Amino acid sequence: MINKPLILVVDDEPKNIRLVSEILKDLEANVSVALDASRARKILDTIVPDLILLDIMMPTVTGFELCEEIKKNEKLSRIPIVFLTAKASLADTRKGFELGAVDYILKPFRKEELIARLKIHLKLYRTQEELRNRLREKNEIVGMVAHDLKSPIFAITAFTNALEEDLQENEEQKETLDLIKQATAHMQGIVKRILTLEELEQRNDLSKQEFYDISKILEATIALNEPHAKEKKISLDVEIMDSCFVQGNEFRVKEMMDNFISNAVKYSQFNSKVTIQLKKDKENKTSFVIQDEGPGFTEKDKTKIFGKFQKLSAKPTGGEHSTGLGLYIARKLISEMNGSIELESPIKETKGSRFTITIPSLNPKL
């Protein structure tokens, strides 16, 4: 290996520590040692090793308990843990793997076998970390490109709107301009979804928790979708409970609601109806319900509806475009709010779909 791996050895027997440390010289590894869980914790506060060799039978805190603790630590959870122990029962072996260990080696062990296994686990760990770093870099580049596209797309939209005012009588040019506007709107949708997805996967902005009335957010979101609904002669049947307070990221909640409402309008037939409700139940939970009269979802659709970039059987009814990201993002946002989502489709009376999103409510602080 180009860079020396760092291995933490945790064992309450000094002679075992010395033996294993001597063997690890064949790996050309840097070795850190701890005689108990307390010392291991202090070491892990300052370094992140490439692998941990962990005994099970130790005083005060067992290796099983320390392993469980490490796997719950976000900074340390990906470190491969190999149990090196004399506990040979099948139940112990099973428990070790259930707690997240990558291997379980019994004492006494053969030097050659130990070295071979550790080489494999170190190589896998470093390969996975390299892939994660490359994926992170790719996501950063995609996010930068999407962000840089916002300004020129906005400029195109502004210019087309200005041109439209000057083309009052030339129908052919107006049709061409409409196509440009549709393409621009499609690009805006793609950029918006990519930026939202990037922020969600990086967990950006999710810590910005606000206390607000979700009914006001829904009213504003409906207003944004009304022009599109009017173009398709779709009526919006709205029933909103006043003063419905929740805590969360206000911008993200608006994004979630917009995904569902815009989808309902996009996939509904002309001259149909979309029903939108916001209500609170006796358990103080807020429900956002949206129902359309579209084609509904097939059983196959339901298995992949919340996945990334999914193409479903239903098609937009007005020539609109779809990125295949809206429902994936919506479910992720709902999960971040500790909410739930239910889908009923097809609905017997309309053959459409009904989504019910439930999130915890709060009483306003006086």
C-alpha positions as CSV (number, residue, x, y, z in Angstrom):
1,M,0.0,0.0,0.0
2,I,1.2,3.5,-0.8
3,N,0.2,5.0,2.5
4,K,0.7,3.1,5.7
5,P,-2.6,1.9,7.2
6,L,-3.4,2.8,10.8
7,I,-4.7,0.0,12.9
8,L,-6.1,0.2,16.4
9,V,-5.6,-2.9,18.5
10,V,-7.9,-3.2,21.6
11,D,-7.1,-6.1,24.0
12,D,-6.8,-6.2,27.8
13,E,-3.8,-8.7,27.6
14,P,-0.5,-7.0,27.1
15,K,1.1,-10.1,25.7
16,N,-1.6,-10.3,23.0
17,I,-1.0,-6.6,22.1
18,R,2.7,-7.3,21.7
19,L,2.1,-10.4,19.6
20,V,-0.4,-8.7,17.2
21,S,1.7,-5.6,17.0
22,E,4.7,-7.7,15.9
23,I,2.7,-9.5,13.3
24,L,1.3,-6.2,11.9
25,K,4.8,-5.2,10.9
26,D,4.4,-7.4,7.9
27,L,1.6,-5.1,6.8
28,E,3.9,-2.1,7.3
29,A,1.1,-0.6,9.4
30,N,1.1,2.1,12.0
31,V,-0.3,0.5,15.2
32,S,-2.1,2.2,18.0
33,V,-3.0,0.1,21.1
34,A,-5.5,0.3,23.9
35,L,-5.9,-2.1,26.9
36,D,-9.6,-1.3,27.5
37,A,-12.6,0.5,26.1
38,S,-11.9,3.7,28.0
39,R,-8.5,4.1,26.4
40,A,-9.8,3.1,23.0
41,R,-12.4,5.9,23.2
42,K,-9.7,8.5,24.0
43,I,-7.7,7.4,21.0
44,L,-10.7,7.5,18.7
45,D,-11.4,11.0,19.8
46,T,-8.2,12.1,18.1
47,I,-7.6,9.6,15.2
48,V,-9.7,7.7,12.7
49,P,-8.0,4.4,12.0
50,D,-8.3,2.3,8.8
51,L,-9.2,-0.8,10.8
52,I,-9.9,-1.9,14.4
53,L,-8.8,-5.2,15.8
54,L,-11.1,-5.8,18.8
55,D,-11.1,-8.4,21.6
56,I,-14.4,-9.3,23.2
57,M,-13.7,-10.4,26.7
58,M,-12.5,-7.2,28.4
59,P,-13.3,-5.8,31.9
60,T,-16.1,-3.1,32.4
61,V,-17.0,-2.7,28.7
62,T,-16.9,-5.7,26.4
63,G,-15.8,-5.7,22.8
64,F,-19.4,-6.2,21.7
65,E,-20.4,-3.1,23.6
66,L,-17.6,-1.0,22.3
67,C,-18.3,-2.2,18.7
68,E,-22.0,-1.1,19.1
69,E,-20.9,2.2,20.4
70,I,-18.5,2.8,17.5
71,K,-21.1,1.9,14.9
72,K,-23.4,4.5,16.3
73,N,-20.8,7.2,15.9
74,E,-21.2,8.9,12.5
75,K,-17.5,9.8,12.2
76,L,-16.4,6.2,13.0
77,S,-19.2,4.0,11.8
78,R,-17.5,3.1,8.5
79,I,-14.3,1.8,10.1
80,P,-14.0,-2.0,9.5
81,I,-14.0,-3.9,12.8
82,V,-12.4,-7.3,13.1
83,F,-13.1,-9.3,16.3
84,L,-10.0,-11.2,17.4
85,T,-11.2,-13.4,20.2
86,A,-11.2,-16.8,22.0
87,K,-15.1,-16.8,22.2
88,A,-15.8,-19.5,19.7
89,S,-19.6,-20.2,20.0
90,L,-21.8,-19.7,17.0
91,A,-24.0,-17.3,18.9
92,D,-21.0,-15.1,19.6
93,T,-19.9,-15.2,16.0
94,R,-23.5,-14.3,14.8
95,K,-23.7,-11.4,17.3
96,G,-20.3,-10.0,16.2
97,F,-21.5,-9.8,12.6
98,E,-24.9,-8.4,13.6
99,L,-23.2,-5.6,15.4
100,G,-21.4,-4.6,12.2
101,A,-18.0,-6.4,12.3
102,V,-16.5,-7.4,8.9
103,D,-14.8,-10.5,10.3
104,Y,-14.5,-12.7,13.3
105,I,-11.1,-14.5,13.8
106,L,-10.6,-17.0,16.6
107,K,-7.6,-17.3,18.9
108,P,-5.2,-19.0,18.5
109,F,-4.9,-17.8,15.0
110,R,-2.4,-18.4,12.2
111,K,-0.2,-15.4,11.4
112,E,-0.5,-15.9,7.6
113,E,-4.3,-16.1,7.8
114,L,-4.6,-13.0,9.9
115,I,-2.4,-11.0,7.5
116,A,-4.3,-12.2,4.5
117,R,-7.7,-11.3,5.9
118,L,-6.6,-7.8,7.2
119,K,-5.1,-7.0,3.7
120,I,-8.5,-7.7,2.1
121,H,-10.4,-5.6,4.6
122,L,-8.0,-2.7,4.4
123,K,-8.1,-2.8,0.6
124,L,-11.9,-2.8,0.6
125,Y,-12.1,0.0,3.1
126,R,-9.8,2.2,1.1
127,T,-11.5,1.5,-2.1
128,Q,-14.9,2.4,-0.6
129,E,-13.5,5.6,0.8
130,E,-12.0,6.5,-2.6
131,L,-15.4,5.9,-4.3
132,R,-17.2,8.0,-1.7
133,N,-14.7,10.8,-2.3
134,R,-15.2,10.6,-6.0
135,L,-18.9,10.6,-5.7
136,R,-18.7,13.6,-3.4
137,E,-16.6,15.4,-6.0
138,K,-19.0,14.5,-8.8
139,N,-22.0,15.8,-6.7
140,E,-20.1,19.1,-6.0
141,I,-19.4,19.6,-9.7
142,V,-23.1,18.8,-10.7
143,G,-24.2,21.2,-8.0
144,M,-21.9,23.9,-9.2
145,V,-23.0,23.5,-12.9
146,A,-26.7,23.6,-11.9
147,H,-26.1,26.7,-9.8
148,D,-24.3,28.4,-12.6
149,L,-27.1,27.7,-15.0
150,K,-29.7,29.5,-12.9
151,S,-28.6,33.0,-14.1
152,P,-28.5,32.4,-17.9
153,I,-31.9,30.5,-17.7
154,F,-33.4,33.4,-15.8
155,A,-32.1,35.8,-18.5
156,I,-33.6,33.6,-21.3
157,T,-36.9,33.7,-19.5
158,A,-36.8,37.5,-19.2
159,F,-35.9,38.0,-22.8
160,T,-38.6,35.7,-24.1
161,N,-41.2,37.5,-22.0
162,A,-40.0,40.8,-23.4
163,L,-40.2,39.5,-27.0
164,E,-43.6,38.0,-26.4
165,E,-45.0,41.5,-25.7
166,D,-43.7,42.7,-29.1
167,L,-45.1,39.8,-31.1
168,Q,-48.8,40.6,-30.8
169,E,-49.9,39.5,-34.3
170,N,-47.2,37.1,-35.7
171,E,-48.7,33.8,-34.7
172,E,-45.9,31.6,-36.1
173,Q,-43.2,33.5,-34.2
174,K,-45.4,33.4,-31.0
175,E,-45.6,29.6,-31.3
176,T,-41.8,29.4,-31.7
177,L,-41.4,31.6,-28.6
178,D,-43.8,29.4,-26.7
179,L,-41.6,26.4,-27.5
180,I,-38.6,28.3,-26.2
181,K,-40.5,29.2,-23.0
182,Q,-41.5,25.5,-22.5
183,A,-37.9,24.4,-23.0
184,T,-36.6,27.0,-20.6
185,A,-39.2,26.1,-17.9
186,H,-38.1,22.4,-18.3
187,M,-34.4,23.5,-17.8
188,Q,-35.5,25.5,-14.7
189,G,-37.2,22.4,-13.3
190,I,-34.1,20.2,-13.8
191,V,-31.8,22.8,-12.2
192,K,-34.2,23.2,-9.3
193,R,-34.5,19.5,-8.7
194,I,-30.7,18.9,-8.9
195,L,-29.9,21.7,-6.5
196,T,-32.6,20.4,-4.0
197,L,-31.3,16.9,-4.3
198,E,-27.7,18.0,-3.8
199,E,-28.7,19.9,-0.6
200,L,-30.7,17.0,0.7
201,E,-27.9,14.5,0.1
202,Q,-25.4,16.8,1.7
203,R,-27.9,17.6,4.5
204,N,-27.5,21.3,3.8
205,D,-30.1,23.7,5.3
206,L,-31.9,20.9,7.0
207,S,-30.8,22.2,10.4
208,K,-32.6,25.5,9.9
209,Q,-35.7,24.6,11.9
210,E,-38.5,27.2,11.9
211,F,-41.8,27.5,13.7
212,Y,-44.6,28.5,11.2
213,D,-48.2,28.2,10.1
214,I,-48.1,25.6,7.3
215,S,-51.6,26.7,6.0
216,K,-50.0,30.0,4.8
217,I,-47.3,28.0,3.0
218,L,-49.9,25.8,1.3
219,E,-51.9,28.8,0.2
220,A,-48.9,30.4,-1.4
221,T,-47.9,27.1,-3.1
222,I,-51.4,26.7,-4.6
223,A,-51.2,30.2,-6.0
224,L,-48.0,29.3,-7.8
225,N,-49.7,26.4,-9.5
226,E,-53.0,28.1,-10.3
227,P,-51.9,29.5,-13.7
228,H,-50.9,26.0,-15.0
229,A,-54.2,24.6,-13.7
230,K,-56.2,27.3,-15.5
231,E,-54.4,26.5,-18.8
232,K,-55.6,22.9,-18.5
233,K,-59.1,24.0,-17.2
234,I,-58.4,22.0,-14.0
235,S,-60.4,23.2,-11.0
236,L,-58.6,23.3,-7.6
237,D,-60.9,22.3,-4.8
238,V,-59.2,23.6,-1.7
239,E,-60.0,23.0,2.0
240,I,-57.5,24.4,4.4
241,M,-57.6,24.5,8.2
242,D,-56.5,27.9,9.6
243,S,-53.5,28.2,11.9
244,C,-51.9,24.8,11.6
245,F,-48.4,25.2,13.2
246,V,-45.5,22.9,12.6
247,Q,-41.7,23.0,13.1
248,G,-39.2,22.4,10.3
249,N,-37.5,23.9,7.3
250,E,-40.1,26.3,5.8
251,F,-38.5,26.4,2.3
252,R,-38.3,22.6,2.2
253,V,-41.9,22.1,3.2
254,K,-43.0,24.4,0.4
255,E,-40.8,22.4,-2.0
256,M,-42.5,19.2,-0.9
257,M,-46.0,20.6,-1.3
258,D,-45.1,22.1,-4.7
259,N,-43.9,18.7,-5.9
260,F,-47.2,17.0,-5.2
261,I,-49.5,19.9,-6.4
262,S,-47.5,20.4,-9.7
263,N,-47.5,16.6,-10.3
264,A,-51.3,16.4,-9.8
265,V,-51.9,19.2,-12.3
266,K,-49.3,17.8,-14.7
267,Y,-50.8,14.3,-14.9
268,S,-54.5,15.3,-14.6
269,Q,-56.7,15.4,-17.7
270,F,-58.0,18.7,-19.0
271,N,-61.4,19.8,-17.4
272,S,-60.8,17.6,-14.4
273,K,-60.5,18.4,-10.6
274,V,-57.6,18.3,-8.1
275,T,-58.6,18.3,-4.4
276,I,-56.3,19.7,-1.8
277,Q,-56.9,19.5,2.0
278,L,-55.0,20.5,5.1
279,K,-56.4,19.2,8.4
280,K,-55.4,18.2,11.9
281,D,-56.6,15.1,13.7
282,K,-57.3,14.4,17.4
283,E,-53.7,13.2,17.9
284,N,-52.4,16.7,16.9
285,K,-51.0,15.4,13.6
286,T,-51.3,17.5,10.4
287,S,-52.4,15.8,7.2
288,F,-51.8,17.3,3.7
289,V,-54.0,15.4,1.3
290,I,-53.9,15.8,-2.5
291,Q,-56.2,13.9,-4.9
292,D,-56.4,14.0,-8.6
293,E,-58.4,12.4,-11.4
294,G,-55.5,11.3,-13.5
295,P,-54.7,7.8,-14.7
296,G,-53.5,6.5,-11.3
297,F,-50.5,4.1,-10.7
298,T,-50.1,0.5,-11.7
299,E,-48.9,-2.1,-9.2
300,K,-45.5,-1.9,-11.0
301,D,-45.4,1.9,-10.7
302,K,-46.0,1.6,-6.9
303,T,-42.8,-0.4,-6.4
304,K,-40.6,2.3,-7.8
305,I,-42.6,5.5,-7.5
306,F,-40.3,7.1,-4.9
307,G,-37.1,6.1,-6.6
308,K,-34.6,8.4,-8.4
309,F,-35.1,9.1,-12.1
310,Q,-38.0,6.7,-12.4
311,K,-40.1,6.6,-15.6
312,L,-43.7,5.5,-14.8
313,S,-46.5,4.4,-17.0
314,A,-48.5,7.7,-16.7
315,K,-47.5,10.6,-18.9
316,P,-48.1,14.3,-18.5
317,T,-51.3,15.3,-20.3
318,G,-50.3,18.7,-21.6
319,G,-46.9,18.0,-23.1
320,E,-45.1,18.9,-19.8
321,H,-41.7,17.4,-18.9
322,S,-40.7,15.3,-15.9
323,T,-37.3,14.9,-14.3
324,G,-38.2,11.7,-12.4
325,L,-36.9,13.3,-9.2
326,G,-40.0,15.1,-7.7
327,L,-41.5,12.3,-5.6
328,Y,-38.1,11.0,-4.5
329,I,-37.2,14.5,-3.2
330,A,-40.7,14.8,-1.6
331,R,-40.4,11.5,0.3
332,K,-36.9,12.5,1.5
333,L,-38.3,15.8,2.8
334,I,-41.2,14.1,4.6
335,S,-38.8,11.7,6.2
336,E,-36.6,14.6,7.5
337,M,-39.8,16.0,9.2
338,N,-40.5,12.6,10.9
339,G,-43.6,12.4,8.8
340,S,-45.2,9.6,6.8
341,I,-46.8,9.2,3.3
342,E,-49.6,7.0,2.1
343,L,-50.7,6.4,-1.5
344,E,-54.1,5.2,-2.6
345,S,-54.4,4.5,-6.3
346,P,-56.5,3.9,-8.2
347,I,-59.4,5.5,-6.3
348,K,-62.6,3.7,-7.1
349,E,-64.8,6.7,-7.9
350,T,-62.3,8.6,-10.0
351,K,-59.5,6.2,-11.0
352,G,-57.0,8.8,-9.9
353,S,-54.6,8.9,-7.0
354,R,-54.7,10.2,-3.4
355,F,-51.5,11.0,-1.4
356,T,-51.8,11.6,2.3
357,I,-48.8,13.2,4.0
358,T,-48.9,13.3,7.8
359,I,-46.5,15.3,9.9
360,P,-46.3,16.1,13.6
361,S,-48.0,19.4,14.6
362,L,-47.2,21.9,17.4
363,N,-49.3,24.3,19.4
364,P,-48.0,27.8,19.0
365,K,-46.0,29.2,22.0
366,L,-47.7,32.0,23.7
